[in-house]
Each structure stands twice: as C-alpha cells, then as structure tokens.
Amino acid sequence: MSDRQRNAAKSGILLIIAGVLSWLSWVYQPEFFIPLMFIIVFVLLIAGAQSFESWRQRRQTGGSKTGSKAIAAQRRRALAQRRRAAEPKKQGTRRGASVGQPVPDPDDSGLGFYGMVPRSMIPGGSDEKPAKRRRLRRGDKQRSEQLPPEATVTLAAEREEANVDELFDALNNELFGLVPVKKKIEEIAALLLVDRVRQRFGLEAPRPNLHMCFTGAPGTGKTTVALKMADLLHRLGYLEEGHLVHAMRNDLVGQYIGHTAPRTRRMLDRAMGGVLFIDEAYYLYRGSDPQDFGQEAIDILLQVMENDRDKLVVILAGYHGRMEDFFESNPGMRSRIAHHIDFATYELDELVAIGRGMLQESRYYLSAEAETTLREYLTRQMQQPEFGNARSVRNEMERARLRHAHRLATDLHRGWNRDDLMRIEPMDIWASDMLSLSATGRPAGQRSNE
C-alpha cells in the first residue's frame, strides 16, 4: 500500500469515527455536542496538515513511490562527497581545484557540503550553525606553547596580558581602606599568575581550591569584592564566564519535599562558569528544625563544590560569629573553603572619605562645615546596631542631595551659580536637625526597628 493510500484510509476512518461520535452525542448527550464538534474539527485539521506535509515532501522528492529512496540517495551522495572531500581538505585543496584554491567552508550556511543537502538530512547532522568555540581553559594555551627549560619570563608581562592591573586600579578606586582584604586578593592573584607561568613550562599541578568565605558586617564591600574576584578569575583563565550569581536561602531551599534539589541545581547551573555568591549562608542550616530542607541544599553544594570546582567558585558570606557556628555544624563545608577573608568595620575617617567620594562621582562636594556635621552624625550612627557602614553612608549622601535640591527649589527667585549647585551645606546633612538627636541616638523623626 502506498503512502497516498494509507493517508486516504486514515482520513476515511477518522471521518467515520467523527460521524458516529457526533450522532451519539446529538441523540444521547446534546449538551456535549458543540464541544465534541470543536475537538473533531481540531483533529481533522491536524490530519489534514499531516497529509499536506506528506504531499509536499513527495512533490520535492519526485513522487510517493520514490520519495524515501530519493532521500536515501541524497544522504548517500552527501556522505560520499564528505568522505571524498575529507582528505583533500587536509591538504588545503579539493579535487578539481588548482593548488592554492580555498576549500569552501561547509559550516558557512545551513547547507551541507557545497550546498547539496541540508545537514539535517545527514545522520547526526543539524541545521543549526556550530556553537561558538569555548574560551581556552586553564593551561590550554600554555601546553600548546610550552617553553623550553632555559627560557625566562616576567610576571609583569603575564599581568599585562591578563590585564589584571586595570582590575586592581578599579578595586582601589571603588573601595576605601580594606587593606588586608586587598592584600589577600593580591596573594590569590599572585598564586594564579605563577601557576599560569608554570603551565607554560609544562609544570603541571592540581588546580588551586578557590572557594572562599567573606565575613563581616553589612556594607563593608563583600559583594563588590566578589564581583571583582569573578572578573579576576575570568581574566586569568580559571573561569569561563566570570559572571556572579547572587543567592540567599530562599533561592536554594524549598518549602516542600522535592522542591529543594531542583532549586539548588537551578542556581548552580546558572552560576556554572562563574561565581555563586551565597549571602547570609548560615541561614541555610536550621538545626533546631528537623523538618527543614536546608541540609539537602548544603549536601548538594558540597558535592558540586568538590566535583565541579574547575567550573564554579562558591563564595559564602555573612557575619563572622554566625559563619563560625555554621562551619561547626557543617565541617564538610569548612574543609572545602580555602580562603577566609574578614572585612573589618570601617573607621570614621574611612566612612567620611567614602561619602566624599560618592559625592564627587555625582559632581557634588561637602563644605567644611558640612563635613564636620557629617562626622558628628556618623559618630552617633556607628553606635547603632543597624548601622550599615558604607551602605548607610550611601543612603545619607542620597538624602543630602535630596535636601540640597529641596533647599534650592524653595527659593524660586534667587539666582544660583554653579558652585551653589554642587555644594552640600550642613543643613543638607541629617542635621542641623541632627543636633536635635533623640535620646536613643537616632535622628529626630527616625523610628526604631522594634
């Protein structure tokens, strides 16, 4: 039986079934007649579309009887052409071409070799263009360009090639203080640079463990440093992408059985090739709740941190004391963290410098009196448990700009010069009002979090 006869038989059977069902519905269940007719029409449309596609393919391949044979013949011709072209292609020419004539690239379009047949018709082929070549992984370049033992290299050249000096300049400009943190990052960069040079001489070594823990109060620059670290590892060839994925407990732990593993693996898949930054990581573990699913997320993290450490770097962050409790409850996690970096609380002078720098970026500046007022304000605020270091300074600078704009806008008929539009005065800080601080140490009008 030919394809056309089979399609005709299918259509006839469908029409008979549709007619019988329609009659039964009309006689016994009239209320189902209209919905049933919609379903029957939909099925018939699908059958018609399939028949039309089969007819179109027969037209393209020369008829129903020889269609499958024609497709098979095309595949055989394409494979034979591919085999014939393989050996000449290595020599830089193809049969029938003169020496030096370039060989057509079979991947330049959706067609197979020399445009004869789509790659989808070749077994194992696809109409899609080949994926972009992955970035060279650690050591690939060094192994292909291995240096002789008597050769010499300079780390300055390696730093310039990786362009890490630009990154450190940006880190110094964006973050005030944090000298121990910056020193630790320099040490990690030095380790990776030396390892990079060793690879060029063929000195193989296991990949360094790069999982980290950042401890410190909020607003001390942990997220900013994590972003720079992801960029640094990417530039040195230890991460393919160098992106950062920020996650917290709700992104990893589900509320019901079976929800945690998919959530955790989804975040890990997003972070592959980059850095997974888990803020307040100690909330993953709740030992007092036996029904909590956080331990499941931790177990998956431990497995991936060990097995895929060449593809992913995990950075845990949180308060120092709570992170210590977390590691005591999960010793396997502590053993997988190689670098513990503590972010100290900012000093008063550093906070003032941060505020000054934030205003300069927006083309504002503090008058001498405003800087004195800001120091008095920050001295009081630093004693509050909810003080957020650089984050609190940033919020205060935003409020200062708001009050500055309101102060100028209330005097509509006064002329303001360029310096007036840039200068922050004491009344723009939480204060002259600040001098009327409440007894709790908060600015007047600011409510407690309790």
Steps between C-alpha positions, in 0.01 A plus 500: 500500500642837402529805726208665320274200555595478866422871553167463323410202719590694814286796393205271424520329837519836679192627313303187589595525868413871501161434347415224749605707799304801377182293455534338845557837665204661323266215602611424854703800631401816305685728744832341395433535128660841442822432704533165326468662159785740587721205597414310182574803281834548676597134444398520135710814452805322642442201271463733204821682584688171519361393164598832343856471638529147364376618158748791502792268577395268217495794262852602604647152478335388177190304603371278776644176371853626473504765776672295766743361246584850377569622854720197566684561176559863593637394837733247336625759252560753781693247708705390198576864418603557859740204495650608169549856623651400836850406384545783245376749757793416726732592213324833448342411163212299369481274200475693180642816660832654424771523763437785739126520423312522830265223598140616565414491868209260549398680822439841343130435443221261590594276206729200500809461290491736200131572554381159383273401787399642839705365789177387666476230229845366594491255793608679814485837324317821591380810318646721772836668463776357715518643850753769573833351602545500876755723661838336558505337839785518749818358354374448142703786360800422714513136392478597132783752543717318753828678566840332516662468846762769426237761408415788736177691555395801705188520709456859384436370150250248635317771695486718193369216283227417752432875556470452875655836585191673366287290732709584807491871413121483484491313831714766670287781357168344596589375849657711772716330761465121519879464481504138631229403251685652205822332613328161507367554148850593386631175650235294319579680174872433551434129556296477180753701299786275609289193428429645156875539433575152632252361249700659218803299609297181522503493882165341569333549839149444634267792454502722812192487719332840452184469713487787752323636805450874552414604855411844625222746576261623228629775274869409524543419131455122490280497190725748317809290572316186388425667165865597459611151596277347231649739244855421618453124472353543154790712380752248627321213328362322806133574420341483157242776547595702806143596591362509856169351612369633832297256707342479845316228689170550314679447168637160606263347757144397421201487731379152409647157439660483157534878453849556639709291260357659181540851646859440606601337173335780302710761679812289456433465129461877470830555679704243304801668345487778759453569871207402721482758781284377791423786735414422864591137432441396863124522440529188284532291815234492770598226738210572734246409230515128406255563215722763337631428148812714524727202563398358163619818328827488696562138396451588133731802535770284659483250217519765225774697678714186498417349161465821294755725664665555163175649367361689799620708795273529806532797736313489831436827682362611835580614853819349640348340812203349319721361224717330764189335646401393149838337439487326839169343399626414150870403519490377141434854387794640697737249340397616153566869567861592426496875556340676798499878459379728780359842413561732793257774595591839353657769715350850518756656267442226245124552513540875445734431207242260356230765523727759344583267214135420434418869474796565269374235261176699473680838476415613854729585790475559874567841644733504801205553734302218332789258544516582871127439529533171311770385743276576797212315338706192413657488847154459649373265231797263533379418851171364368470123442329549162777723362595381151847652452546612137139415424377740768738768371365456150142538623593814692668654195186432299292674766746792504455548125124488548505768770745709297262495201202584719689787664579655163154439358323677789666832408371530145603859431855485627785462255718192551847460350691185409663471842162526673378205294796290614551594865342299784442708811448391863122536476506241222643235733269325750550783707507829597202276593768249587585715800154420632565125504257305711607335819539166321772645280282498187429813298182674596205344329677170422312203639650204675495161331339348802 
